[in-house]
């Protein structure tokens, strides 16, 4: 069974890069450029095994998105941020973020950690 990931970032190049990398790693991929775009996708296409969310988005932040969606316990979360602050990190921990990544990050490292988070169920 293929694992599902929702990628939320307002940088189109990063979304394309992450989408391609996750597809090559055997994930089914959905993507959005904002929290407002992601929320209905999340609701319509759930359940997701993994959410990869940028914190600083147009409109609502990634943390605000995480506060507003109901996540089953098995849904893992990666929060990316180019604006690493103690408050952001503290809020991410309180919201159950599994992996907190400061941008820029190593793509191969992200894929490896994401696969560990969701288990080995991804098939190419």
C-alpha positions in Angstrom: 0.0 0.0 0.0 1.4 3.4 -1.0 1.9 6.0 1.7 0.2 9.4 1.3 1.9 12.8 1.9 0.5 16.3 1.8 3.1 19.0 1.1 2.2 22.5 2.0 4.6 25.3 0.9 4.2 28.6 -1.0 7.5 28.1 -2.9 6.5 26.4 -6.2 10.0 25.1 -6.9 10.3 23.5 -3.5 6.8 22.0 -3.8 7.8 20.5 -7.2 11.1 19.2 -5.9 9.6 17.6 -2.8 6.7 16.2 -4.8 9.0 14.5 -7.2 11.3 13.2 -4.5 8.4 11.7 -2.5 6.9 10.2 -5.6 10.2 8.5 -6.4 10.3 7.2 -2.9 6.9 5.6 -3.5 4.5 8.1 -1.9 1.2 9.3 -3.3 1.6 13.1 -3.2 -0.9 15.9 -2.8 0.3 19.5 -2.6 -1.0 23.0 -1.7 0.5 26.5 -1.7 -1.3 27.7 1.5 -3.1 26.6 4.6 -6.4 27.7 3.0 -5.7 25.5 0.0 -4.4 22.6 2.1 -7.3 22.3 4.5 -10.0 21.2 2.0 -7.5 18.9 0.3 -6.6 17.3 3.7 -10.3 16.8 4.5 -11.2 15.4 1.0 -8.2 13.1 0.5 -7.5 12.0 4.1 -6.1 10.0 5.7 -2.5 11.1 5.1 0.4 9.2 6.5 2.6 12.4 6.5 2.2 16.1 6.4 5.2 18.2 5.3 4.2 21.8 6.1 6.1 25.1 5.9 5.3 27.3 8.9 5.4 30.7 7.1 2.7 30.7 4.5 0.5 33.4 3.0 -2.6 33.8 5.2 -2.6 31.3 8.0 0.7 29.7 9.2 1.6 26.1 9.1 1.1 25.9 12.8 -2.4 27.4 12.5 -3.2 24.8 9.9 -2.1 22.0 12.2 -4.3 23.5 15.0 -7.3 23.5 12.7 -7.2 20.0 11.2 -8.1 16.8 13.0 -5.1 14.5 12.7 -5.3 10.8 13.5 -2.5 9.6 15.7 -0.8 7.7 12.9 -0.4 10.9 10.8 3.1 12.2 11.2 4.1 15.8 10.7 7.3 17.5 9.5 7.3 21.3 10.0 9.7 23.3 7.9 10.8 26.8 8.6 13.2 29.4 7.4 12.5 31.5 10.5 13.6 29.2 13.4 12.5 30.7 16.7 12.1 29.3 20.2 8.4 30.1 20.2 7.9 28.3 16.8 9.7 25.3 18.1 7.8 25.3 21.4 4.4 25.5 19.6 5.4 22.8 17.2 6.2 20.4 20.1 2.9 21.2 21.7 1.1 20.4 18.5 2.8 17.0 18.2 5.2 17.8 15.3 7.4 14.8 14.7 10.3 16.5 12.9 11.2 20.2 13.0 13.4 21.2 10.1 15.2 24.6 9.6 15.5 25.6 5.9 17.6 24.9 4.0 17.7 21.2 4.7 19.2 18.1 3.1 16.5 16.5 0.9 17.9 12.9 1.3 18.0 13.3 5.0 14.3 14.5 5.0 13.3 11.5 2.8 15.1 9.1 5.2 13.6 10.6 8.3 10.1 10.7 6.7 10.3 7.0 5.7 11.3 6.2 9.3 8.4 8.2 10.6 5.8 6.4 8.5 7.4 3.0 8.4 8.6 1.0 5.5 5.2 0.7 3.7 6.1 2.9 0.8 6.5 1.0 -2.4 8.0 2.3 -5.7 
